[in-house]
């Protein structure tokens, strides 16, 4: 997705990957795609980092950019943030959005592995 752009993307995998249901795989992929799409469209970032970590009891997906940031409490056009929240909560997880004007953005999702299969 970043070819032909000025954004440098880095993906890191930590832990021992576990087999997930097709629904979970699709939801995690869609959340990652939505975040990266928003970075490319709105963030004016030069760097995007994604971490997928398999811990003993959870999967963590952390996505961060060094872009212009935004106020996550304000209402935003589109359904991107709401869709990510609904996907994470639908898998029993939690989403955290940290951002501020000029400070980049970090979106973290924690999903319990106990119900991932």
Buried (B, 14 or more C-beta within 10 A) or exposed (E): EEEEEEBEBEEEEEEEEEEBEEEBEEBBEEBBEBBBEBBBEBBBBEBBBBBBBBEEEBBBBBBBBBBBBBEBEEEEEEEBBEEBBEBBEEBEBBBEBEBEEEEBBBBBBBBEBEEBE
